[in-house]
Amino acid sequence: MTHCILLLLGLVILWVGIKTADEVYRLALTSAAVIPLSWGYFTSPFLFQCLSGIVIFCIYQMYISYS
């Protein structure tokens, strides 16, 4: 359950950082989001790690094909 809280906290910080207009705060918030996101990812179950890796790879492939 801790991994869900950490992932949610990281996503919220990342969302706030993206919505912030000032570049310094945007950089600071998105950099700060790396810690809870990575900690939540590494403490998550193995199946969740595999599924999220596949989803990230598919999104990356779609991004590459559209650009």
MDTraj code that builds the backbone (N, CA, C; nanometers):
import mdtraj as md
import numpy as np

residues = "MET THR HIS CYS ILE LEU LEU LEU LEU GLY LEU VAL ILE LEU TRP VAL GLY ILE LYS THR ALA ASP GLU VAL TYR ARG LEU ALA LEU THR SER ALA ALA VAL ILE PRO LEU SER TRP GLY TYR PHE THR SER PRO PHE LEU PHE GLN CYS LEU SER GLY ILE VAL ILE PHE CYS ILE TYR GLN MET TYR ILE SER TYR SER".split()
xyz = np.array([
    [0.0812, -0.1195, 0.0000],
    [0.0000, 0.0000, 0.0000],
    [0.0858, 0.1262, 0.0000],
    [0.2055, 0.1156, 0.0551],
    [0.2939, 0.2312, 0.0592],
    [0.3331, 0.2755, -0.0808],
    [0.3520, 0.1798, -0.1698],
    [0.3912, 0.2164, -0.3058],
    [0.2826, 0.2971, -0.3758],
    [0.1569, 0.2685, -0.3472],
    [0.0474, 0.3455, -0.4086],
    [0.0487, 0.4904, -0.3606],
    [0.0731, 0.5092, -0.2320],
    [0.0775, 0.6437, -0.1761],
    [0.1949, 0.7216, -0.2337],
    [0.3106, 0.6562, -0.2436],
    [0.4277, 0.7246, -0.2975],
    [0.4108, 0.7577, -0.4454],
    [0.3548, 0.6655, -0.5217],
    [0.3315, 0.6933, -0.6635],
    [0.2304, 0.8066, -0.6822],
    [0.1249, 0.8058, -0.6028],
    [0.0254, 0.9127, -0.6108],
    [0.0862, 1.0465, -0.5709],
    [0.1669, 1.0477, -0.4666],
    [0.2321, 1.1712, -0.4241],
    [0.3257, 1.2234, -0.5324],
    [0.4017, 1.1337, -0.5940],
    [0.4907, 1.1742, -0.7019],
    [0.4157, 1.2282, -0.8219],
    [0.3044, 1.1647, -0.8563],
    [0.2248, 1.2123, -0.9701],
    [0.1614, 1.3481, -0.9418],
    [0.1178, 1.3699, -0.8183],
    [0.0594, 1.4995, -0.7826],
    [0.1652, 1.6091, -0.7890],
    [0.2840, 1.5811, -0.7360],
    [0.3920, 1.6801, -0.7421],
    [0.4293, 1.7085, -0.8875],
    [0.4346, 1.6048, -0.9689],
    [0.4665, 1.6217, -1.1105],
    [0.3591, 1.7035, -1.1815],
    [0.2333, 1.6788, -1.1515],
    [0.1230, 1.7533, -1.2120],
    [0.1292, 1.9009, -1.1732],
    [0.1551, 1.9276, -1.0440],
    [0.1661, 2.0670, -0.9993],
    [0.2855, 2.1339, -1.0664],
    [0.3941, 2.0595, -1.0814],
    [0.5112, 2.1161, -1.1473],
    [0.4868, 2.1492, -1.2925],
    [0.4088, 2.0682, -1.3608],
    [0.3786, 2.0950, -1.5008],
    [0.2849, 2.2150, -1.5146],
    [0.1929, 2.2309, -1.4205],
    [0.0965, 2.3408, -1.4267],
    [0.1551, 2.4746, -1.3813],
    [0.2714, 2.4730, -1.3159],
    [0.3331, 2.5961, -1.2666],
    [0.3911, 2.6751, -1.3836],
    [0.3732, 2.8064, -1.3793],
    [0.4174, 2.8908, -1.4901],
    [0.5650, 2.9285, -1.4788],
    [0.6153, 2.9464, -1.3587],
    [0.7539, 2.9887, -1.3407],
    [0.8491, 2.8724, -1.3653],
    [0.9529, 2.8970, -1.4443],
    [1.0436, 2.7896, -1.4846],
    [1.1241, 2.7331, -1.3679],
    [1.1624, 2.8181, -1.2734],
    [1.2428, 2.7718, -1.1604],
    [1.1614, 2.6765, -1.0735],
    [1.0371, 2.7127, -1.0438],
    [0.9516, 2.6254, -0.9639],
    [0.9158, 2.4986, -1.0391],
    [0.8983, 2.5102, -1.1698],
    [0.8670, 2.3926, -1.2513],
    [0.9824, 2.2921, -1.2460],
    [1.1036, 2.3407, -1.2603],
    [1.2202, 2.2539, -1.2551],
    [1.2370, 2.1926, -1.1164],
    [1.2161, 2.2733, -1.0128],
    [1.2306, 2.2226, -0.8759],
    [1.1254, 2.1177, -0.8429],
    [1.0019, 2.1404, -0.8821],
    [0.8954, 2.0457, -0.8510],
    [0.9079, 1.9165, -0.9308],
    [0.9413, 1.9273, -1.0566],
    [0.9565, 1.8044, -1.1347],
    [1.0785, 1.7249, -1.0904],
    [1.1828, 1.7942, -1.0452],
    [1.2981, 1.7230, -0.9890],
    [1.2620, 1.6571, -0.8566],
    [1.1809, 1.7237, -0.7759],
    [1.1392, 1.6670, -0.6478],
    [1.0437, 1.5506, -0.6661],
    [0.9744, 1.5433, -0.7781],
    [0.8808, 1.4333, -0.8022],
    [0.9523, 1.3034, -0.8329],
    [1.0787, 1.3109, -0.8705],
    [1.1538, 1.1896, -0.9053],
    [1.1702, 1.0981, -0.7841],
    [1.1898, 1.1547, -0.6674],
    [1.2164, 1.0740, -0.5469],
    [1.0955, 0.9883, -0.5091],
    [0.9760, 1.0452, -0.4872],
    [0.8638, 0.9564, -0.4520],
    [0.8210, 0.8643, -0.5657],
    [0.8363, 0.9099, -0.6903],
    [0.7996, 0.8228, -0.8029],
    [0.8915, 0.7009, -0.8098],
    [1.0204, 0.7232, -0.7981],
    [1.1130, 0.6099, -0.8066],
    [1.1026, 0.5208, -0.6836],
    [1.0843, 0.5789, -0.5679],
    [1.0709, 0.4988, -0.4457],
    [0.9435, 0.4148, -0.4508],
    [0.8350, 0.4736, -0.4970],
    [0.7102, 0.3991, -0.5107],
    [0.7190, 0.2908, -0.6155],
    [0.7911, 0.3179, -0.7231],
    [0.8067, 0.2173, -0.8285],
    [0.8905, 0.0990, -0.7797],
    [0.9994, 0.1275, -0.7107],
    [1.0878, 0.0200, -0.6666],
    [1.0284, -0.0640, -0.5538],
    [0.9340, -0.0095, -0.4773],
    [0.8708, -0.0872, -0.3708],
    [0.7423, -0.1551, -0.4168],
    [0.7026, -0.1328, -0.5410],
    [0.5798, -0.1947, -0.5918],
    [0.6040, -0.3411, -0.6266],
    [0.4977, -0.4191, -0.6369],
    [0.5119, -0.5609, -0.6748],
    [0.5694, -0.5765, -0.8154],
    [0.6281, -0.6924, -0.8390],
    [0.6965, -0.7201, -0.9649],
    [0.6015, -0.7116, -1.0838],
    [0.4799, -0.7597, -1.0697],
    [0.3836, -0.7557, -1.1806],
    [0.3522, -0.6117, -1.2204],
    [0.3360, -0.5250, -1.1221],
    [0.3098, -0.3839, -1.1510],
    [0.4286, -0.3215, -1.2229],
    [0.5494, -0.3563, -1.1848],
    [0.6678, -0.3028, -1.2511],
    [0.6731, -0.3470, -1.3968],
    [0.6418, -0.4731, -1.4219],
    [0.6424, -0.5233, -1.5599],
    [0.5343, -0.4559, -1.6438],
    [0.4142, -0.4446, -1.5898],
    [0.3046, -0.3826, -1.6641],
    [0.3321, -0.2352, -1.6921],
    [0.3848, -0.1635, -1.5943],
    [0.4137, -0.0218, -1.6174],
    [0.5283, -0.0050, -1.7160],
    [0.6245, -0.0953, -1.7153],
    [0.7311, -0.0899, -1.8148],
    [0.6787, -0.1113, -1.9545],
    [0.5865, -0.2028, -1.9705],
    [0.5259, -0.2276, -2.1019],
    [0.4438, -0.1072, -2.1472],
    [0.3688, -0.0470, -2.0559],
    [0.2886, 0.0709, -2.0900],
    [0.3785, 0.1877, -2.1299],
    [0.4852, 0.2097, -2.0552],
    [0.5775, 0.3185, -2.0869],
    [0.6427, 0.2945, -2.2228],
    [0.6809, 0.1709, -2.2515],
    [0.7405, 0.1388, -2.3808],
    [0.6426, 0.1627, -2.4947],
    [0.5164, 0.1246, -2.4767],
    [0.4152, 0.1454, -2.5815],
    [0.3888, 0.2940, -2.6041],
    [0.3827, 0.3723, -2.4975],
    [0.3632, 0.5163, -2.5116],
    [0.4821, 0.5787, -2.5833],
    [0.6011, 0.5328, -2.5510],
    [0.7208, 0.5825, -2.6180],
    [0.7188, 0.5489, -2.7671],
    [0.6774, 0.4294, -2.8012],
    [0.6710, 0.3901, -2.9415],
    [0.5664, 0.4723, -3.0169],
    [0.4531, 0.4999, -2.9535],
    [0.3521, 0.5846, -3.0173],
    [0.4036, 0.7268, -3.0358],
    [0.4761, 0.7771, -2.9368],
    [0.5318, 0.9124, -2.9470],
    [0.6324, 0.9209, -3.0617],
    [0.7153, 0.8199, -3.0741],
    [0.8154, 0.8175, -3.1811],
    [0.7488, 0.8078, -3.3182],
    [0.6435, 0.7285, -3.3302],
    [0.5794, 0.7100, -3.4604],
    [0.5014, 0.8346, -3.5053],
    [0.4523, 0.9158, -3.4091],
    [0.3767, 1.0357, -3.4465],
    [0.4667, 1.1572, -3.4688],
    [0.5912, 1.1513, -3.4273],
    [0.6769, 1.2697, -3.4453],
    [0.7656, 1.2602, -3.5673],
])
top = md.Topology()
chain = top.add_chain()
for i, resn in enumerate(residues, 1):
    res = top.add_residue(resn, chain, resSeq=i)
    for name in ("N", "CA", "C"):
        top.add_atom(name, md.element.get_by_symbol(name[0]), res)
traj = md.Trajectory(xyz[None], top)
